[in-house]
Amino acid sequence: MTQPAEANATSLFQVFAHADDDLYFANPDLCRVLAAGHRVTSVYLTAGEADGRNVDTRDPLRGQAPVDYAGYMEARQSGLRAAYATMVLGSRDAVWVREPVELVPGVAAERCYLADAPHVQLFFLGLRMVDPAHGFPAEQPQVRLTGLWDGRAARQPTLLAAESPLHQAQALSREDVIGALAQLLSYAQPTLLWTMDPDPLHEAYDENRGITSSDHADHTATAQFAREALRMHLRAGGRPPLTEHFTGYGNKSWPSNLSERSHTLKKSLIDVYAGADGHACAHRYCGDLQLGDGSDIRHYGWSTRSRYPQDTRWLHRQTDGRLAAYAVLGDQAAVWTETEAGSGRFGEPVLLPGGDLLPCLAVAPDRTGGVHLVALRRLPGAEGRVDVEVVRMWRQGRTGSVLPWESMGNPDAATRDWRRCREVGVPTAVVDPAGHLHVFVRNFAVGVSMRRETPEGLAGWEVLGGRGMQDTLTTLVRSTGRIDMYAANRTCGVRWRQEAVYGPFKLEDQLVTGVPESWRPASGLTPVQIGRSRVALFYREEDSGAVMCHRQRPNGTWEQRVDRLSDDGGTGAIAATRLHTPDHDLLVLARRDEHSRPAVATLATDDRDTGRPEWERHAIQMVGAPSVAADVHGRAVVAVLGTDGRLHWARQDISERGTRFGPWQAG
């Protein structure tokens, strides 16, 4: 099974547990990639046979329906193929080719591809649930995907869908699944790898009963299989992709981040999968009828959220005047550097030493011209154990030389419970005027912890408090040298501030009181200092994804007015920077719009009465969040990461309001 990867072409590789996971958790992003004609390879690990009754779960008589595990599996796969055909070709009835393939010796899967779009391929492994409720003898040890992952089960049987071209069920080991995924990674050579959250936030915790996860156990195990296959792929010299881990059922706990238009698109495709799109079903297996028309009841479909959200400060200007952009490729930090100061051209990415990083990276420039990189390192162990720790690396500004990654530990390490430690949030980092690094993360209590350097060395973790924090922390060093740290919880925006330089942090748990209906941020808060004692915050509005701006008054209080700066939605943080010279005072904003494209706008820093700015849109398909920085000539440069795994950037023609950005380039 060989197929050469095209250079610089988008190739998306997905690994999910169930036949509707990508429709619920990766859409509408998936729909955008498919609509653009890109190569997509999707893998589904489980049979998803549930109770084998393909009847609406709200039907009071469904218990009388016959059990047909293979039939329900077939119905789910049929519904998924219909949804993909709709996304790719606009017709749910497009023709699919179904065939058996051997991925590695002794491991077969069903491959499906569209006859008129063979670059879109679905692979089904069919690992099933083993327990008495699924027709297995009571004395047979129970097996779920989690047990296969952590070694409690040596093998897990597969199920054949009712009309599968496969002829014989299998019993797969942990190594079989990892090897098969690694082989498919080699086959696809992806620029993007998408899967679920490997370390979901808990929904409840009790000292006696332990942790209740916010997500399906199959989702979590699937993500861990995908990450282990990625490690194998990278160690064999495979192309390092941009990786995204999508939040699952935990979406229901947070403000919804999709606009009505994006949510309607997502729901319409789930309705195709569920056979609830109004078509005349002439096939025995025409979709997942368990959902019926009730897919919208499940609030976790109201958002599409990254477990490791990218912040917007990954592009910065070095001491030598060159811009540098940072990201995680595969499981290593990578840097693209401007060829010459102000040239507007970047070289190829350079991978920095050290692996096993999760796809999040905080970039904190220091006063020497170097940068501190702060990340999460995830190391798998025996019996399903995993150790997640905050790590830091320092990179010299002129030579690019680096110090090795150094562990900063974990804010919950004192509990000696690795299950609690694995929930540590995405770090944000900042350097104070004395050159001391401060790192903030969400902790297991869903509050905030901080660790910082002092004149005596690295201090221990401090608990700053907070409740129900979203995993989107951001920092700002004011011109006075004091640090602000901003965050959003389930109901509002908050900040921790220093009342004195180098002093303790004080929590302000409510920044807006007059307009609570406009103050449930569905993204992180991006702070920009707009005056000697004033800050503007940019964020996404709940249920719309619109860009909102909230400003501070000169006396330190916050205005009740919140300005809406965009008409359409989108997801991810808003990038913002101030260009302040004797001749002009501008704010440059960049965002990912509703169609996964970069959109850029400029506005006067103190001009709040000119209406919504004009957003300059570009055709590049991007992932994550954009970044904006001023080059050595004072012109704004906007950078994004494309679905092709490359850095894309554009620069202002001149540094004045209203000037357009030049042609986009890629490296």
Secondary structure as a PSIPRED ss2 file (coil, helix, strand):
# PSIPRED VFORMAT (PSIPRED V4.0)

   1 M C   1.000  0.000  0.000
   2 T C   1.000  0.000  0.000
   3 Q C   1.000  0.000  0.000
   4 P C   1.000  0.000  0.000
   5 A C   1.000  0.000  0.000
   6 E C   1.000  0.000  0.000
   7 A C   1.000  0.000  0.000
   8 N C   1.000  0.000  0.000
   9 A C   1.000  0.000  0.000
  10 T C   1.000  0.000  0.000
  11 S E   0.000  0.000  1.000
  12 L E   0.000  0.000  1.000
  13 F E   0.000  0.000  1.000
  14 Q E   0.000  0.000  1.000
  15 V E   0.000  0.000  1.000
  16 F E   0.000  0.000  1.000
  17 A C   1.000  0.000  0.000
  18 H C   1.000  0.000  0.000
  19 A C   1.000  0.000  0.000
  20 D C   1.000  0.000  0.000
  21 D H   0.000  1.000  0.000
  22 D H   0.000  1.000  0.000
  23 L H   0.000  1.000  0.000
  24 Y H   0.000  1.000  0.000
  25 F H   0.000  1.000  0.000
  26 A C   1.000  0.000  0.000
  27 N C   1.000  0.000  0.000
  28 P C   1.000  0.000  0.000
  29 D H   0.000  1.000  0.000
  30 L H   0.000  1.000  0.000
  31 C H   0.000  1.000  0.000
  32 R H   0.000  1.000  0.000
  33 V H   0.000  1.000  0.000
  34 L H   0.000  1.000  0.000
  35 A H   0.000  1.000  0.000
  36 A C   1.000  0.000  0.000
  37 G C   1.000  0.000  0.000
  38 H C   1.000  0.000  0.000
  39 R E   0.000  0.000  1.000
  40 V E   0.000  0.000  1.000
  41 T E   0.000  0.000  1.000
  42 S E   0.000  0.000  1.000
  43 V E   0.000  0.000  1.000
  44 Y E   0.000  0.000  1.000
  45 L E   0.000  0.000  1.000
  46 T E   0.000  0.000  1.000
  47 A C   1.000  0.000  0.000
  48 G C   1.000  0.000  0.000
  49 E C   1.000  0.000  0.000
  50 A C   1.000  0.000  0.000
  51 D C   1.000  0.000  0.000
  52 G C   1.000  0.000  0.000
  53 R C   1.000  0.000  0.000
  54 N C   1.000  0.000  0.000
  55 V C   1.000  0.000  0.000
  56 D C   1.000  0.000  0.000
  57 T C   1.000  0.000  0.000
  58 R C   1.000  0.000  0.000
  59 D C   1.000  0.000  0.000
  60 P C   1.000  0.000  0.000
  61 L C   1.000  0.000  0.000
  62 R H   0.000  1.000  0.000
  63 G H   0.000  1.000  0.000
  64 Q H   0.000  1.000  0.000
  65 A C   1.000  0.000  0.000
  66 P C   1.000  0.000  0.000
  67 V C   1.000  0.000  0.000
  68 D C   1.000  0.000  0.000
  69 Y H   0.000  1.000  0.000
  70 A H   0.000  1.000  0.000
  71 G H   0.000  1.000  0.000
  72 Y H   0.000  1.000  0.000
  73 M H   0.000  1.000  0.000
  74 E H   0.000  1.000  0.000
  75 A H   0.000  1.000  0.000
  76 R H   0.000  1.000  0.000
  77 Q H   0.000  1.000  0.000
  78 S H   0.000  1.000  0.000
  79 G H   0.000  1.000  0.000
  80 L H   0.000  1.000  0.000
  81 R H   0.000  1.000  0.000
  82 A H   0.000  1.000  0.000
  83 A H   0.000  1.000  0.000
  84 Y H   0.000  1.000  0.000
  85 A H   0.000  1.000  0.000
  86 T H   0.000  1.000  0.000
  87 M H   0.000  1.000  0.000
  88 V H   0.000  1.000  0.000
  89 L H   0.000  1.000  0.000
  90 G C   1.000  0.000  0.000
  91 S C   1.000  0.000  0.000
  92 R C   1.000  0.000  0.000
  93 D C   1.000  0.000  0.000
  94 A C   1.000  0.000  0.000
  95 V C   1.000  0.000  0.000
  96 W E   0.000  0.000  1.000
  97 V E   0.000  0.000  1.000
  98 R E   0.000  0.000  1.000
  99 E E   0.000  0.000  1.000
 100 P E   0.000  0.000  1.000
 101 V E   0.000  0.000  1.000
 102 E E   0.000  0.000  1.000
 103 L E   0.000  0.000  1.000
 104 V E   0.000  0.000  1.000
 105 P C   1.000  0.000  0.000
 106 G C   1.000  0.000  0.000
 107 V E   0.000  0.000  1.000
 108 A E   0.000  0.000  1.000
 109 A E   0.000  0.000  1.000
 110 E E   0.000  0.000  1.000
 111 R E   0.000  0.000  1.000
 112 C E   0.000  0.000  1.000
 113 Y E   0.000  0.000  1.000
 114 L E   0.000  0.000  1.000
 115 A C   1.000  0.000  0.000
 116 D C   1.000  0.000  0.000
 117 A E   0.000  0.000  1.000
 118 P E   0.000  0.000  1.000
 119 H E   0.000  0.000  1.000
 120 V E   0.000  0.000  1.000
 121 Q E   0.000  0.000  1.000
 122 L E   0.000  0.000  1.000
 123 F E   0.000  0.000  1.000
 124 F E   0.000  0.000  1.000
 125 L E   0.000  0.000  1.000
 126 G E   0.000  0.000  1.000
 127 L E   0.000  0.000  1.000
 128 R C   1.000  0.000  0.000
 129 M C   1.000  0.000  0.000
 130 V E   0.000  0.000  1.000
 131 D C   1.000  0.000  0.000
 132 P H   0.000  1.000  0.000
 133 A H   0.000  1.000  0.000
 134 H H   0.000  1.000  0.000
 135 G C   1.000  0.000  0.000
 136 F C   1.000  0.000  0.000
 137 P C   1.000  0.000  0.000
 138 A C   1.000  0.000  0.000
 139 E C   1.000  0.000  0.000
 140 Q C   1.000  0.000  0.000
 141 P C   1.000  0.000  0.000
 142 Q C   1.000  0.000  0.000
 143 V E   0.000  0.000  1.000
 144 R C   1.000  0.000  0.000
 145 L H   0.000  1.000  0.000
 146 T H   0.000  1.000  0.000
 147 G H   0.000  1.000  0.000
 148 L H   0.000  1.000  0.000
 149 W H   0.000  1.000  0.000
 150 D H   0.000  1.000  0.000
 151 G C   1.000  0.000  0.000
 152 R C   1.000  0.000  0.000
 153 A C   1.000  0.000  0.000
 154 A C   1.000  0.000  0.000
 155 R E   0.000  0.000  1.000
 156 Q E   0.000  0.000  1.000
 157 P E   0.000  0.000  1.000
 158 T E   0.000  0.000  1.000
 159 L C   1.000  0.000  0.000
 160 L C   1.000  0.000  0.000
 161 A C   1.000  0.000  0.000
 162 A C   1.000  0.000  0.000
 163 E C   1.000  0.000  0.000
 164 S C   1.000  0.000  0.000
 165 P C   1.000  0.000  0.000
 166 L C   1.000  0.000  0.000
 167 H C   1.000  0.000  0.000
 168 Q C   1.000  0.000  0.000
 169 A C   1.000  0.000  0.000
 170 Q C   1.000  0.000  0.000
 171 A E   0.000  0.000  1.000
 172 L E   0.000  0.000  1.000
 173 S E   0.000  0.000  1.000
 174 R H   0.000  1.000  0.000
 175 E H   0.000  1.000  0.000
 176 D H   0.000  1.000  0.000
 177 V H   0.000  1.000  0.000
 178 I H   0.000  1.000  0.000
 179 G H   0.000  1.000  0.000
 180 A H   0.000  1.000  0.000
 181 L H   0.000  1.000  0.000
 182 A H   0.000  1.000  0.000
 183 Q H   0.000  1.000  0.000
 184 L H   0.000  1.000  0.000
 185 L H   0.000  1.000  0.000
 186 S H   0.000  1.000  0.000
 187 Y H   0.000  1.000  0.000
 188 A H   0.000  1.000  0.000
 189 Q C   1.000  0.000  0.000
 190 P C   1.000  0.000  0.000
 191 T C   1.000  0.000  0.000
 192 L E   0.000  0.000  1.000
 193 L E   0.000  0.000  1.000
 194 W E   0.000  0.000  1.000
 195 T E   0.000  0.000  1.000
 196 M E   0.000  0.000  1.000
 197 D C   1.000  0.000  0.000
 198 P C   1.000  0.000  0.000
 199 D C   1.000  0.000  0.000
 200 P C   1.000  0.000  0.000
 201 L C   1.000  0.000  0.000
 202 H E   0.000  0.000  1.000
 203 E E   0.000  0.000  1.000
 204 A E   0.000  0.000  1.000
 205 Y E   0.000  0.000  1.000
 206 D E   0.000  0.000  1.000
 207 E C   1.000  0.000  0.000
 208 N C   1.000  0.000  0.000
 209 R C   1.000  0.000  0.000
 210 G E   0.000  0.000  1.000
 211 I E   0.000  0.000  1.000
 212 T E   0.000  0.000  1.000
 213 S E   0.000  0.000  1.000
 214 S C   1.000  0.000  0.000
 215 D C   1.000  0.000  0.000
 216 H C   1.000  0.000  0.000
 217 A H   0.000  1.000  0.000
 218 D H   0.000  1.000  0.000
 219 H H   0.000  1.000  0.000
 220 T H   0.000  1.000  0.000
 221 A H   0.000  1.000  0.000
 222 T H   0.000  1.000  0.000
 223 A H   0.000  1.000  0.000
 224 Q H   0.000  1.000  0.000
 225 F H   0.000  1.000  0.000
 226 A H   0.000  1.000  0.000
 227 R H   0.000  1.000  0.000
 228 E H   0.000  1.000  0.000
 229 A H   0.000  1.000  0.000
 230 L H   0.000  1.000  0.000
 231 R H   0.000  1.000  0.000
 232 M H   0.000  1.000  0.000
 233 H H   0.000  1.000  0.000
 234 L H   0.000  1.000  0.000
 235 R H   0.000  1.000  0.000
 236 A C   1.000  0.000  0.000
 237 G C   1.000  0.000  0.000
 238 G C   1.000  0.000  0.000
 239 R C   1.000  0.000  0.000
 240 P C   1.000  0.000  0.000
 241 P C   1.000  0.000  0.000
 242 L E   0.000  0.000  1.000
 243 T E   0.000  0.000  1.000
 244 E E   0.000  0.000  1.000
 245 H E   0.000  0.000  1.000
 246 F E   0.000  0.000  1.000
 247 T C   1.000  0.000  0.000
 248 G C   1.000  0.000  0.000
 249 Y H   0.000  1.000  0.000
 250 G H   0.000  1.000  0.000
 251 N H   0.000  1.000  0.000
 252 K H   0.000  1.000  0.000
 253 S H   0.000  1.000  0.000
 254 W C   1.000  0.000  0.000
 255 P C   1.000  0.000  0.000
 256 S C   1.000  0.000  0.000
 257 N C   1.000  0.000  0.000
 258 L C   1.000  0.000  0.000
 259 S C   1.000  0.000  0.000
 260 E H   0.000  1.000  0.000
 261 R H   0.000  1.000  0.000
 262 S H   0.000  1.000  0.000
 263 H H   0.000  1.000  0.000
 264 T H   0.000  1.000  0.000
 265 L H   0.000  1.000  0.000
 266 K H   0.000  1.000  0.000
 267 K H   0.000  1.000  0.000
 268 S H   0.000  1.000  0.000
 269 L H   0.000  1.000  0.000
 270 I H   0.000  1.000  0.000
 271 D H   0.000  1.000  0.000
 272 V H   0.000  1.000  0.000
 273 Y H   0.000  1.000  0.000
 274 A C   1.000  0.000  0.000
 275 G C   1.000  0.000  0.000
 276 A C   1.000  0.000  0.000
 277 D C   1.000  0.000  0.000
 278 G C   1.000  0.000  0.000
 279 H C   1.000  0.000  0.000
 280 A C   1.000  0.000  0.000
 281 C C   1.000  0.000  0.000
 282 A C   1.000  0.000  0.000
 283 H C   1.000  0.000  0.000
 284 R C   1.000  0.000  0.000
 285 Y C   1.000  0.000  0.000
 286 C C   1.000  0.000  0.000
 287 G C   1.000  0.000  0.000
 288 D C   1.000  0.000  0.000
 289 L C   1.000  0.000  0.000
 290 Q C   1.000  0.000  0.000
 291 L C   1.000  0.000  0.000
 292 G C   1.000  0.000  0.000
 293 D C   1.000  0.000  0.000
 294 G C   1.000  0.000  0.000
 295 S H   0.000  1.000  0.000
 296 D H   0.000  1.000  0.000
 297 I H   0.000  1.000  0.000
 298 R C   1.000  0.000  0.000
 299 H H   0.000  1.000  0.000
 300 Y H   0.000  1.000  0.000
 301 G H   0.000  1.000  0.000
 302 W H   0.000  1.000  0.000
 303 S C   1.000  0.000  0.000
 304 T C   1.000  0.000  0.000
 305 R C   1.000  0.000  0.000
 306 S E   0.000  0.000  1.000
 307 R C   1.000  0.000  0.000
 308 Y C   1.000  0.000  0.000
 309 P C   1.000  0.000  0.000
 310 Q C   1.000  0.000  0.000
 311 D C   1.000  0.000  0.000
 312 T C   1.000  0.000  0.000
 313 R C   1.000  0.000  0.000
 314 W C   1.000  0.000  0.000
 315 L E   0.000  0.000  1.000
 316 H E   0.000  0.000  1.000
 317 R E   0.000  0.000  1.000
 318 Q C   1.000  0.000  0.000
 319 T C   1.000  0.000  0.000
 320 D C   1.000  0.000  0.000
 321 G C   1.000  0.000  0.000
 322 R C   1.000  0.000  0.000
 323 L E   0.000  0.000  1.000
 324 A E   0.000  0.000  1.000
 325 A E   0.000  0.000  1.000
 326 Y E   0.000  0.000  1.000
 327 A E   0.000  0.000  1.000
 328 V E   0.000  0.000  1.000
 329 L E   0.000  0.000  1.000
 330 G C   1.000  0.000  0.000
 331 D C   1.000  0.000  0.000
 332 Q E   0.000  0.000  1.000
 333 A E   0.000  0.000  1.000
 334 A E   0.000  0.000  1.000
 335 V E   0.000  0.000  1.000
 336 W E   0.000  0.000  1.000
 337 T E   0.000  0.000  1.000
 338 E E   0.000  0.000  1.000
 339 T C   1.000  0.000  0.000
 340 E C   1.000  0.000  0.000
 341 A C   1.000  0.000  0.000
 342 G C   1.000  0.000  0.000
 343 S C   1.000  0.000  0.000
 344 G C   1.000  0.000  0.000
 345 R C   1.000  0.000  0.000
 346 F E   0.000  0.000  1.000
 347 G C   1.000  0.000  0.000
 348 E C   1.000  0.000  0.000
 349 P C   1.000  0.000  0.000
 350 V E   0.000  0.000  1.000
 351 L E   0.000  0.000  1.000
 352 L C   1.000  0.000  0.000
 353 P C   1.000  0.000  0.000
 354 G C   1.000  0.000  0.000
 355 G C   1.000  0.000  0.000
 356 D C   1.000  0.000  0.000
 357 L E   0.000  0.000  1.000
 358 L E   0.000  0.000  1.000
 359 P E   0.000  0.000  1.000
 360 C E   0.000  0.000  1.000
 361 L E   0.000  0.000  1.000
 362 A E   0.000  0.000  1.000
 363 V E   0.000  0.000  1.000
 364 A E   0.000  0.000  1.000
 365 P E   0.000  0.000  1.000
 366 D C   1.000  0.000  0.000
 367 R C   1.000  0.000  0.000
 368 T C   1.000  0.000  0.000
 369 G C   1.000  0.000  0.000
 370 G C   1.000  0.000  0.000
 371 V E   0.000  0.000  1.000
 372 H E   0.000  0.000  1.000
 373 L E   0.000  0.000  1.000
 374 V E   0.000  0.000  1.000
 375 A E   0.000  0.000  1.000
 376 L E   0.000  0.000  1.000
 377 R E   0.000  0.000  1.000
 378 R E   0.000  0.000  1.000
 379 L E   0.000  0.000  1.000
 380 P E   0.000  0.000  1.000
 381 G C   1.000  0.000  0.000
 382 A H   0.000  1.000  0.000
 383 E H   0.000  1.000  0.000
 384 G H   0.000  1.000  0.000
 385 R C   1.000  0.000  0.000
 386 V E   0.000  0.000  1.000
 387 D E   0.000  0.000  1.000
 388 V E   0.000  0.000  1.000
 389 E E   0.000  0.000  1.000
 390 V E   0.000  0.000  1.000
 391 V E   0.000  0.000  1.000
 392 R E   0.000  0.000  1.000
 393 M E   0.000  0.000  1.000
 394 W E   0.000  0.000  1.000
 395 R E   0.000  0.000  1.000
 396 Q C   1.000  0.000  0.000
 397 G C   1.000  0.000  0.000
 398 R C   1.000  0.000  0.000
 399 T C   1.000  0.000  0.000
 400 G C   1.000  0.000  0.000
 401 S C   1.000  0.000  0.000
 402 V E   0.000  0.000  1.000
 403 L C   1.000  0.000  0.000
 404 P C   1.000  0.000  0.000
 405 W C   1.000  0.000  0.000
 406 E E   0.000  0.000  1.000
 407 S E   0.000  0.000  1.000
 408 M E   0.000  0.000  1.000
 409 G E   0.000  0.000  1.000
 410 N C   1.000  0.000  0.000
 411 P C   1.000  0.000  0.000
 412 D C   1.000  0.000  0.000
 413 A H   0.000  1.000  0.000
 414 A H   0.000  1.000  0.000
 415 T H   0.000  1.000  0.000
 416 R C   1.000  0.000  0.000
 417 D C   1.000  0.000  0.000
 418 W H   0.000  1.000  0.000
 419 R H   0.000  1.000  0.000
 420 R H   0.000  1.000  0.000
 421 C H   0.000  1.000  0.000
 422 R C   1.000  0.000  0.000
 423 E C   1.000  0.000  0.000
 424 V C   1.000  0.000  0.000
 425 G C   1.000  0.000  0.000
 426 V C   1.000  0.000  0.000
 427 P C   1.000  0.000  0.000
 428 T E   0.000  0.000  1.000
 429 A E   0.000  0.000  1.000
 430 V E   0.000  0.000  1.000
 431 V E   0.000  0.000  1.000
 432 D C   1.000  0.000  0.000
 433 P C   1.000  0.000  0.000
 434 A C   1.000  0.000  0.000
 435 G C   1.000  0.000  0.000
 436 H C   1.000  0.000  0.000
 437 L E   0.000  0.000  1.000
 438 H E   0.000  0.000  1.000
 439 V E   0.000  0.000  1.000
 440 F E   0.000  0.000  1.000
 441 V E   0.000  0.000  1.000
 442 R E   0.000  0.000  1.000
 443 N C   1.000  0.000  0.000
 444 F C   1.000  0.000  0.000
 445 A C   1.000  0.000  0.000
 446 V C   1.000  0.000  0.000
 447 G C   1.000  0.000  0.000
 448 V E   0.000  0.000  1.000
 449 S E   0.000  0.000  1.000
 450 M E   0.000  0.000  1.000
 451 R E   0.000  0.000  1.000
 452 R E   0.000  0.000  1.000
 453 E E   0.000  0.000  1.000
 454 T E   0.000  0.000  1.000
 455 P C   1.000  0.000  0.000
 456 E C   1.000  0.000  0.000
 457 G E   0.000  0.000  1.000
 458 L E   0.000  0.000  1.000
 459 A C   1.000  0.000  0.000
 460 G C   1.000  0.000  0.000
 461 W C   1.000  0.000  0.000
 462 E E   0.000  0.000  1.000
 463 V E   0.000  0.000  1.000
 464 L E   0.000  0.000  1.000
 465 G E   0.000  0.000  1.000
 466 G C   1.000  0.000  0.000
 467 R C   1.000  0.000  0.000
 468 G C   1.000  0.000  0.000
 469 M E   0.000  0.000  1.000
 470 Q C   1.000  0.000  0.000
 471 D C   1.000  0.000  0.000
 472 T C   1.000  0.000  0.000
 473 L C   1.000  0.000  0.000
 474 T E   0.000  0.000  1.000
 475 T E   0.000  0.000  1.000
 476 L E   0.000  0.000  1.000
 477 V E   0.000  0.000  1.000
 478 R C   1.000  0.000  0.000
 479 S C   1.000  0.000  0.000
 480 T C   1.000  0.000  0.000
 481 G C   1.000  0.000  0.000
 482 R C   1.000  0.000  0.000
 483 I E   0.000  0.000  1.000
 484 D E   0.000  0.000  1.000
 485 M E   0.000  0.000  1.000
 486 Y E   0.000  0.000  1.000
 487 A E   0.000  0.000  1.000
 488 A E   0.000  0.000  1.000
 489 N E   0.000  0.000  1.000
 490 R C   1.000  0.000  0.000
 491 T C   1.000  0.000  0.000
 492 C C   1.000  0.000  0.000
 493 G E   0.000  0.000  1.000
 494 V E   0.000  0.000  1.000
 495 R E   0.000  0.000  1.000
 496 W E   0.000  0.000  1.000
 497 R E   0.000  0.000  1.000
 498 Q E   0.000  0.000  1.000
 499 E C   1.000  0.000  0.000
 500 A C   1.000  0.000  0.000
 501 V C   1.000  0.000  0.000
 502 Y C   1.000  0.000  0.000
 503 G C   1.000  0.000  0.000
 504 P C   1.000  0.000  0.000
 505 F E   0.000  0.000  1.000
 506 K E   0.000  0.000  1.000
 507 L E   0.000  0.000  1.000
 508 E E   0.000  0.000  1.000
 509 D C   1.000  0.000  0.000
 510 Q C   1.000  0.000  0.000
 511 L C   1.000  0.000  0.000
 512 V C   1.000  0.000  0.000
 513 T C   1.000  0.000  0.000
 514 G C   1.000  0.000  0.000
 515 V C   1.000  0.000  0.000
 516 P H   0.000  1.000  0.000
 517 E H   0.000  1.000  0.000
 518 S H   0.000  1.000  0.000
 519 W C   1.000  0.000  0.000
 520 R C   1.000  0.000  0.000
 521 P C   1.000  0.000  0.000
 522 A C   1.000  0.000  0.000
 523 S C   1.000  0.000  0.000
 524 G C   1.000  0.000  0.000
 525 L C   1.000  0.000  0.000
 526 T E   0.000  0.000  1.000
 527 P E   0.000  0.000  1.000
 528 V E   0.000  0.000  1.000
 529 Q E   0.000  0.000  1.000
 530 I E   0.000  0.000  1.000
 531 G E   0.000  0.000  1.000
 532 R C   1.000  0.000  0.000
 533 S C   1.000  0.000  0.000
 534 R E   0.000  0.000  1.000
 535 V E   0.000  0.000  1.000
 536 A E   0.000  0.000  1.000
 537 L E   0.000  0.000  1.000
 538 F E   0.000  0.000  1.000
 539 Y E   0.000  0.000  1.000
 540 R E   0.000  0.000  1.000
 541 E C   1.000  0.000  0.000
 542 E C   1.000  0.000  0.000
 543 D C   1.000  0.000  0.000
 544 S C   1.000  0.000  0.000
 545 G C   1.000  0.000  0.000
 546 A C   1.000  0.000  0.000
 547 V E   0.000  0.000  1.000
 548 M E   0.000  0.000  1.000
 549 C E   0.000  0.000  1.000
 550 H E   0.000  0.000  1.000
 551 R E   0.000  0.000  1.000
 552 Q E   0.000  0.000  1.000
 553 R C   1.000  0.000  0.000
 554 P C   1.000  0.000  0.000
 555 N C   1.000  0.000  0.000
 556 G C   1.000  0.000  0.000
 557 T C   1.000  0.000  0.000
 558 W E   0.000  0.000  1.000
 559 E E   0.000  0.000  1.000
 560 Q E   0.000  0.000  1.000
 561 R E   0.000  0.000  1.000
 562 V E   0.000  0.000  1.000
 563 D E   0.000  0.000  1.000
 564 R E   0.000  0.000  1.000
 565 L C   1.000  0.000  0.000
 566 S C   1.000  0.000  0.000
 567 D C   1.000  0.000  0.000
 568 D C   1.000  0.000  0.000
 569 G C   1.000  0.000  0.000
 570 G C   1.000  0.000  0.000
 571 T C   1.000  0.000  0.000
 572 G C   1.000  0.000  0.000
 573 A C   1.000  0.000  0.000
 574 I C   1.000  0.000  0.000
 575 A E   0.000  0.000  1.000
 576 A E   0.000  0.000  1.000
 577 T E   0.000  0.000  1.000
 578 R E   0.000  0.000  1.000
 579 L E   0.000  0.000  1.000
 580 H E   0.000  0.000  1.000
 581 T C   1.000  0.000  0.000
 582 P C   1.000  0.000  0.000
 583 D C   1.000  0.000  0.000
 584 H C   1.000  0.000  0.000
 585 D E   0.000  0.000  1.000
 586 L E   0.000  0.000  1.000
 587 L E   0.000  0.000  1.000
 588 V E   0.000  0.000  1.000
 589 L E   0.000  0.000  1.000
 590 A E   0.000  0.000  1.000
 591 R E   0.000  0.000  1.000
 592 R E   0.000  0.000  1.000
 593 D C   1.000  0.000  0.000
 594 E C   1.000  0.000  0.000
 595 H C   1.000  0.000  0.000
 596 S C   1.000  0.000  0.000
 597 R C   1.000  0.000  0.000
 598 P E   0.000  0.000  1.000
 599 A E   0.000  0.000  1.000
 600 V E   0.000  0.000  1.000
 601 A E   0.000  0.000  1.000
 602 T E   0.000  0.000  1.000
 603 L E   0.000  0.000  1.000
 604 A E   0.000  0.000  1.000
 605 T C   1.000  0.000  0.000
 606 D C   1.000  0.000  0.000
 607 D C   1.000  0.000  0.000
 608 R C   1.000  0.000  0.000
 609 D C   1.000  0.000  0.000
 610 T C   1.000  0.000  0.000
 611 G C   1.000  0.000  0.000
 612 R C   1.000  0.000  0.000
 613 P C   1.000  0.000  0.000
 614 E C   1.000  0.000  0.000
 615 W C   1.000  0.000  0.000
 616 E E   0.000  0.000  1.000
 617 R E   0.000  0.000  1.000
 618 H C   1.000  0.000  0.000
 619 A C   1.000  0.000  0.000
 620 I C   1.000  0.000  0.000
 621 Q C   1.000  0.000  0.000
 622 M E   0.000  0.000  1.000
 623 V E   0.000  0.000  1.000
 624 G E   0.000  0.000  1.000
 625 A E   0.000  0.000  1.000
 626 P E   0.000  0.000  1.000
 627 S E   0.000  0.000  1.000
 628 V E   0.000  0.000  1.000
 629 A E   0.000  0.000  1.000
 630 A E   0.000  0.000  1.000
 631 D C   1.000  0.000  0.000
 632 V C   1.000  0.000  0.000
 633 H C   1.000  0.000  0.000
 634 G C   1.000  0.000  0.000
 635 R C   1.000  0.000  0.000
 636 A E   0.000  0.000  1.000
 637 V E   0.000  0.000  1.000
 638 V E   0.000  0.000  1.000
 639 A E   0.000  0.000  1.000
 640 V E   0.000  0.000  1.000
 641 L E   0.000  0.000  1.000
 642 G E   0.000  0.000  1.000
 643 T C   1.000  0.000  0.000
 644 D C   1.000  0.000  0.000
 645 G C   1.000  0.000  0.000
 646 R C   1.000  0.000  0.000
 647 L E   0.000  0.000  1.000
 648 H E   0.000  0.000  1.000
 649 W E   0.000  0.000  1.000
 650 A E   0.000  0.000  1.000
 651 R E   0.000  0.000  1.000
 652 Q E   0.000  0.000  1.000
 653 D C   1.000  0.000  0.000
 654 I C   1.000  0.000  0.000
 655 S C   1.000  0.000  0.000
 656 E C   1.000  0.000  0.000
 657 R C   1.000  0.000  0.000
 658 G C   1.000  0.000  0.000
 659 T C   1.000  0.000  0.000
 660 R C   1.000  0.000  0.000
 661 F E   0.000  0.000  1.000
 662 G C   1.000  0.000  0.000
 663 P C   1.000  0.000  0.000
 664 W C   1.000  0.000  0.000
 665 Q E   0.000  0.000  1.000
 666 A E   0.000  0.000  1.000
 667 G C   1.000  0.000  0.000
